[in-house]
Amino acid sequence: MKLKICGMKYVENIREVAELQPDYLGFIFYDKSKRNFEGVIPELPKKIKKVGVFVNEYLEIVVSLAQEYQLEALQLHGDETTDYIKEVKKHLPNIEIIKVFGIKDEFDFDILKPYEAIVDFFLFDTKGKERGGNGVTFNWKVLENYNSTIPFFLSGGIGIEETQQVKEILKTELPIYALDVNSKFETKPGLKSVDKLKKFQESF
């Protein structure tokens, strides 16, 4: 199972977490986030893809930051339309697109249909006060109604305590591509506990 560690912020911590060789590291470019990233990304192992997380950002800014930081994936965490994503792809044709949708106790998966032809992955996060990093899981039973073939990232409050629950959902036929973790592994916003992350990795 692939792993994405999101909300990275501090250079030394980024280096330490990168030694765990996750598949993706996420950097949040959203100034309302406690994990907003403005620093330098140190050189990472080739296997790790850098993901830029954006919320309803101007297209020009997304393109500029993607080029500056040599991002390999974009996680669109706002209300981005299909037209917006098509424009992004014109400027950044080789970048992976991950479109986020928030879920709480119910969700109409039919709204994903228009996005299927233009995104690489969906990401399902917990619908909460913040756009992400709320630290709580949503009702995963809702995913039983998933009717798309597009693989997705499972996100929202996943921590060591949820390991058994995660293992159960991974046994299903759902096309779960990766697990996305963030706030449950932090000692403060943006600073990850390498020991906790390692323990989580080793349990799969």
N, C-alpha and C positions, 0 to 999 in steps of 0.2 A: 504494500500500500504506500502510495506516495504521500509525502508530508510537506506542508507549507507552514512556515513559521512567519507570522505577520506582525507588523507594528514594530519593526526594528528601528533603533534610534541612535545608539551609542557605538562609536567605532570599535572600541576594544571588545565590547559585548558581541558585536556583529562578527568579529574575527573568531571569538570563542564558539559561538553558535554555528558558524560555518564549518568548524572542525567536525561537527556531528553529521555533516554532509546531507542536510535536508534537500529535497528536490527544488523547493522554492523558498526565497526569502522575500517578504513583503515590506515595502516602504510606503508610508502613508503621506501623500501630498495633499493635505486638507487642513487648512489653518485652524479649523475649529476642533481638531482632534488633539488630545493630550499627547499623542504619539506622532504629531506632525514632524516630518523629516526635512531637515534643511542642511544636513552635514555632507560629509564625504563618505562615499561607499568604498571601503577598502577592496583590494583585489580579492575576488572570490574564486573558489575552485570552479572549473568549467562546467561541472555537472549541475551547479546551482543556478537556477534561473531567477533573475531579479524581476520582481513584480512591482509596478507602480500602482498604488491605489488612489483613485480619484473619485470625487463626488461632484457631479454637475459642473465640471470645470470647462473653461473656455478651451476650444479645440486647439488653438495656437499654443496654449500653455502646456497641454498634454503632449503635443508633438515635440515642443522644445525640451521638456524635461525627459521625455523618452529618449531623445537623441543625446542629451547631455549626460544622462546616467547609463546610457546603453541598455535600456530596459528590454527584457525579452517577452514580457507579458504586461498587459494592462488589466486591472481589476476595476470595473466600473460600478461604483457603489451607490450611484444616485438614481435619477429618473431618466437616464439616457435613452433616447429614442433609437429606433432602427436607422433612421436617416443620419443621426449623429455618428453611430457606429460605422456606417458605410463611409462617411467622411474621414473618420479616423483611419480606416483601412486603406483609403486612397493615399494618405500620407505615410502610413506605417504598414505596408503590405505584408511584412514578414512577422509581425508581432502577434502573440497569442492574445485573444480577447476572452476575458472571463466576466460574464455579466451576473451581477448579484441581485438576488431577490430576498426580501425579508419575509419570514414565516413566523406565525405564533401558533394559533390553534387550528387554523384552516388556511387553504390557499387554492386558488383556481389556476391549475397548471396550464389551462388553455391560453393564458396570456403569454406563455413562452413561445407559442407557435411562430410568430413573426420573426423571432430572434434566431430560430434554429439554423437558418441558412447562413448567418453572418457571425456567429460566435463559435469559439472552440469549446468553451465550457460554460456551464452555469455554476453559481455558488449560492448555496442556501444558508442564510444566516438568521439569527434570531431578530425578529422585529422588536425594537425597543426604543428607549429614549434617544440613544446615540445611534449613529449610522453603522456602528460595529463596536466590538470590544465591550459588550454589555456583560459578559461573563455568565450568561445563563443559556441553557439549551432551549430549543423549541420542541414542540411535540413531534417526535420523529415518526409517529404513526401516520402523520399527514403524507409522508413520502410514499406510502403504499399506493397512493393515487397518481404517482408520477407516470406520465404517459408519453414521455419523450425518449429518444434514443441518445440524446446528447449527454455525454458523461458530465458529472458534477463534483464539485468540492463540497464536502460536508463541514459546516462551520457553526459557530455559536456556542460558546461556553464549554468547549471540550477541554477536559483536564484529566489528571490521573484518576480521579474518582469516577470518571465516565468510561474508563477503559473497557469494562465488561459489557456495558451498554453498546459501545462502539463495535466491539467484536461481534455482538449479536446482529447488528444491522449490516455488518460486512458479510454475513453469511447469506443474506438475501440476494435476490437477482438484480437489485438496483445497480445502475452503472456508476457506482461511486468511484471517482478517479483518484481523489486525494482527500486527506484530512487537513483541515486548516485550524491552527491553534494560535492563541494570542494571550489574552488577559489572565487565564488561569495559570500561566507559567511565569508570571511577572513578580518581581519584588517591588517595582514601582513602574508606572506607565513607560513602556518602551524598553525596560531593562529585564531581560529574560534570565531565568534560573537554568543554567546549563545542566545541573544535576537532575532537576525535574524533567527537563526535555529528554535527557538520556534515558532516564527511567521509563518514560512514556514510550520512547522508540523501542527499547528492549523488550517491552511487553507484547510486541506484535511480531 
